[in-house]
């Protein structure tokens, strides 16, 4: 399987990063929502520990994904897209990259401010980034929560835009990110 994509498609590597990170983000929301309503105890702590491990995985994958993106250009946007659609598409991708870094970093900082360790699936523990500070913990918890709502909103808009391209515009924007499909290069 080639690692580079055709001119109208994302490469298998880019597709892999996209879908693995998307799955991890769904996992993150699920773990956070499950833990949110639980009383403090072993079950809640276990869910939050997994949430942190998956969050750090997202951070590591975001570094790799951004590195890949810097050296491997994405396919061009369809010629029929309006200027505002092109601006929104680029802004959305930039916002996703910012959030892929900001979410795990604010979570890691929040844990550090509470002096809670962040381990990676029990294999090793990440160092605290800041010392214990209740004020920073509260501020970072609010920021982390706001960013999560922003990420959820952006993901929903992203999905709706992909569906609009597929069903309304009838272009290949969605297909070029789907593994095991072929894009029909249209002009």
C-alpha positions as CSV (number, residue, x, y, z in Angstrom):
1,X,0.0,0.0,0.0
2,X,1.6,3.3,-1.0
3,X,2.0,5.9,1.7
4,X,1.3,8.9,-0.5
5,X,-2.1,9.7,-1.9
6,X,-3.2,10.4,-5.4
7,X,-3.5,14.1,-6.2
8,X,-7.3,14.0,-5.3
9,X,-7.0,11.9,-2.2
10,X,-5.4,12.0,1.2
11,X,-2.7,9.4,1.7
12,X,-3.3,6.2,3.7
13,X,-1.1,7.7,6.4
14,X,-3.2,10.9,6.6
15,X,-6.4,8.8,6.6
16,X,-5.0,6.6,9.4
17,X,-4.2,9.6,11.5
18,X,-7.6,11.2,10.8
19,X,-9.7,8.1,11.7
20,X,-7.6,7.0,14.7
21,X,-7.6,10.5,16.2
22,X,-11.4,10.8,15.5
23,X,-12.0,7.5,17.3
24,X,-9.9,8.5,20.2
25,X,-11.8,11.8,20.5
26,X,-15.1,10.0,20.6
27,X,-13.5,7.7,23.3
28,X,-12.4,10.8,25.2
29,X,-15.9,12.3,25.2
30,X,-17.4,9.0,26.3
31,X,-15.0,8.5,29.2
32,X,-15.4,12.1,30.4
33,X,-19.2,11.9,30.3
34,X,-19.2,8.6,32.1
35,X,-16.9,9.9,34.8
36,X,-18.6,13.2,35.2
37,X,-21.7,12.0,37.0
38,X,-19.9,9.4,39.2
39,X,-19.1,10.0,42.8
40,X,-15.4,10.2,43.7
41,X,-14.2,6.6,43.9
42,X,-12.2,3.9,42.2
43,X,-14.5,3.6,39.2
44,X,-14.3,7.4,38.5
45,X,-10.6,7.4,39.0
46,X,-10.1,4.5,36.6
47,X,-12.1,6.2,33.9
48,X,-10.2,9.5,34.4
49,X,-6.9,7.6,34.3
50,X,-7.9,6.1,30.9
51,X,-9.1,9.5,29.8
52,X,-5.6,10.9,30.6
53,X,-3.8,8.1,28.8
54,X,-5.9,8.4,25.7
55,X,-5.5,12.2,25.9
56,X,-1.7,11.9,25.9
57,X,-2.0,9.4,23.0
58,X,-3.9,12.1,21.1
59,X,-1.2,14.6,21.8
60,X,1.5,12.2,20.6
61,X,-0.5,11.4,17.4
62,X,-1.1,15.2,16.9
63,X,2.7,15.8,16.8
64,X,3.1,12.9,14.3
65,X,0.1,14.1,12.2
66,X,1.3,17.7,12.1
67,X,4.8,16.5,11.1
68,X,3.3,14.4,8.4
69,X,1.2,17.3,7.2
70,X,4.2,19.6,7.0
71,X,5.9,17.3,4.5
72,X,2.9,15.9,2.7
73,X,0.5,18.4,1.1
74,X,-3.2,17.6,1.3
75,X,-5.2,17.3,-1.9
76,X,-6.4,20.6,-3.4
77,X,-9.9,21.7,-2.5
78,X,-12.5,21.2,-5.2
79,X,-12.5,23.9,-7.9
80,X,-16.2,24.6,-7.4
81,X,-15.8,25.7,-3.8
82,X,-16.5,29.4,-3.1
83,X,-14.0,31.7,-1.5
84,X,-15.8,31.6,1.9
85,X,-16.0,27.8,1.8
86,X,-12.2,27.6,1.2
87,X,-11.6,30.0,4.1
88,X,-13.9,28.1,6.4
89,X,-12.3,24.8,5.4
90,X,-8.8,26.0,6.1
91,X,-9.8,27.7,9.3
92,X,-11.5,24.5,10.5
93,X,-8.4,22.5,9.9
94,X,-6.2,25.0,11.7
95,X,-8.7,25.0,14.6
96,X,-8.6,21.2,14.8
97,X,-4.8,21.2,15.0
98,X,-4.9,23.8,17.7
99,X,-7.5,21.8,19.7
100,X,-5.6,18.6,19.2
101,X,-2.7,20.2,21.1
102,X,-4.7,22.4,23.5
103,X,-7.0,19.8,24.8
104,X,-4.4,17.3,26.1
105,X,-2.1,20.1,27.2
106,X,-4.8,21.8,29.3
107,X,-5.7,18.4,30.8
108,X,-2.1,17.7,31.6
109,X,-1.6,21.2,33.1
110,X,-4.9,20.8,35.1
111,X,-3.7,17.5,36.5
112,X,-0.3,19.0,37.3
113,X,-2.0,21.9,39.1
114,X,-3.9,19.4,41.3
115,X,-0.7,17.3,41.8
116,X,-2.4,14.3,40.1
117,X,-0.1,12.2,38.1
118,X,-0.7,11.6,34.4
119,X,0.4,8.1,33.4
120,X,0.3,6.5,30.0
121,X,-1.6,3.3,30.4
122,X,0.5,2.5,33.5
123,X,3.7,2.3,31.4
124,X,5.3,5.6,32.6
125,X,4.3,8.8,34.3
126,X,4.5,12.2,32.5
127,X,6.2,14.9,34.6
128,X,4.1,17.6,36.1
129,X,4.3,20.8,34.1
130,X,3.5,23.1,37.0
131,X,3.4,22.9,40.7
132,X,0.2,22.4,42.7
133,X,-2.0,25.5,42.5
134,X,-5.8,25.4,43.2
135,X,-6.4,28.6,41.3
136,X,-4.7,27.3,38.2
137,X,-6.5,24.0,38.6
138,X,-9.9,25.8,38.6
139,X,-9.0,28.0,35.6
140,X,-7.6,25.1,33.6
141,X,-10.6,23.0,34.3
142,X,-12.9,25.7,32.9
143,X,-10.7,26.1,29.9
144,X,-10.5,22.4,29.3
145,X,-14.3,22.1,29.5
146,X,-14.8,25.1,27.1
147,X,-12.4,23.7,24.7
148,X,-14.2,20.3,24.8
149,X,-17.4,22.0,23.8
150,X,-15.6,23.9,21.1
151,X,-14.1,20.7,19.8
152,X,-17.5,18.9,19.8
153,X,-19.1,21.8,18.0
154,X,-16.4,21.9,15.4
155,X,-16.5,18.1,14.9
156,X,-20.3,18.3,14.3
157,X,-19.8,21.1,11.8
158,X,-17.0,19.1,10.1
159,X,-19.2,16.1,9.8
160,X,-22.1,18.1,8.4
161,X,-19.8,19.8,5.9
162,X,-18.5,16.5,4.7
163,X,-22.1,15.2,4.3
164,X,-23.1,18.4,2.5
165,X,-20.2,17.9,0.0
166,X,-21.2,14.3,-0.5
167,X,-25.0,14.6,-0.8
168,X,-25.6,18.2,-1.9
169,X,-22.5,19.2,-3.9
170,X,-21.9,15.6,-5.0
171,X,-18.1,16.1,-5.0
172,X,-15.4,13.8,-3.6
173,X,-14.5,15.7,-0.5
174,X,-15.8,13.0,1.8
175,X,-14.5,10.0,-0.3
176,X,-11.0,11.3,-0.5
177,X,-10.7,10.8,3.3
178,X,-12.4,7.4,3.4
179,X,-10.2,4.4,3.2
180,X,-11.1,1.7,0.7
181,X,-12.9,4.1,-1.6
182,X,-12.0,5.7,-4.9
183,X,-12.4,9.3,-5.7
184,X,-13.6,10.3,-9.1
185,X,-11.4,13.1,-10.2
186,X,-13.9,15.7,-11.5
187,X,-13.1,19.2,-12.8
